[in-house]
């Protein structure tokens, strides 16, 4: 993630004022009241996943208030999803009060007044999600105004793990891939919060589908790594190899078959954008994780019914 603000390089006398400006620039207009402004510490890192803005921030103990006067500025019509890594925050909106921590994620709406009481230093992720796009993913087309969910198990755990993975590995990805991951993230979050609100245990199949979506996103991030294997995928997603194979049975194919198919599709897209010479075929084969151009050509012909060289010569599938 890209660092957009830090108090580290600032004189202590200037840190708190700089933070108040930064929080309004990065998020929405709010009032901030720190308990110890003379010893303020904080940072904000940010990256974008299509319509979803993700930030990681460290804040000192303070009260953050978004009031009716701020809403008239019409700065953003969005929801925030909060996943805390350390510390705790009281979220107050529309008469409801939630205490959030590393085990409890929160959803609140920036288009309505709210208060965040940060208890001590708090490090957390915030996901800024367009209100309409997120609401459309809920039954009835509207997300709850404010809600919480457990992040220690089930869909909540999948959601926070997916968020953490994107934060640590998503920034270098192509903008188009990041946009797709943002859509996937909104789907998972909506499913998790909707389940928590209705207090309905999700069936194992629904949980598996959400986990599969998260695993597939991780694979997409490592698709061109020649060392990619089912064992590597299972280890890095904290699941057993047996469970990984069970997840891909939902796809009606093996995990290895899914990987090769995605590599071939990616190779086809690259061929369409290549300079159309013989060398580009070999380069693309290696770039998408194949060990030889002949293997790539064989798999390509099985998938599309034509040779990669036909695409190079200007034919289309």
Buried (B, 14 or more C-beta within 10 A) or exposed (E): BEEBBBBEEBEEEEBBEBBBEBBBEBBBBBBBEBEEBEEBBBBBBBBBBBBBBBBBBBBBBBBBBBEEEBBEEEBBEBBBBBBBBEBBBBBBBEEBEBEBBBBBBBBBBBBEBBBBBBBEBBBBBBBBBBBEBBBBBBEEEEBBBBBBBBBEEBBBBBBBBBBBBBBEBBBEBEEEBBBBBBBBBBBBBBBBBBBBBEEEEBEEEBBBBBBBBBBBBBBBBBBBEEEBBBEEBBEBBEBEBEBBBBBBEEEEEBBBEBBBBBBBBBBBEBBEEBEBEEEBBBBBBBBBBBEEBEEBBEBBBEBBEBBBBBBBEEEEE
